[in-house]
Amino acid sequence: MFQCGATFIINAQALKDGPKSAKARAQAKDYEGRFNKLAAMAEASFEQNRMSKSEARTYMQKHVDTMSAIFAKDPDSMKRFVTLCDSRFPEQQ
């Protein structure tokens, strides 16, 4: 869940930073929505284990930082992660 959440928000930012087409904006919005959904699931999971939302956010940020470093070293890995995460957590309806 955390790696996919990180992948989604990184991909959303990459789409925002790329060409400013309507399609790219819509995709970025979708990936942000999926990230927010996974972040909420993470927070709920942490709360069930008597941990705070803040701890969940910190844990997610660590994953964002780690995945960003991985993608910087191996850009093709981002495509693979996006494909994997798209299959695990499909587009929002």
HELIX and SHEET records of a PDB file:
HELIX    1   1 PHE A    2  ASP A   17  1                                  16    
HELIX    2   2 ALA A   22  GLN A   48  1                                  27    
HELIX    3   3 LYS A   53  LYS A   73  1                                  21    
HELIX    4   4 PRO A   75  ARG A   88  1                                  14    
END                                                                             
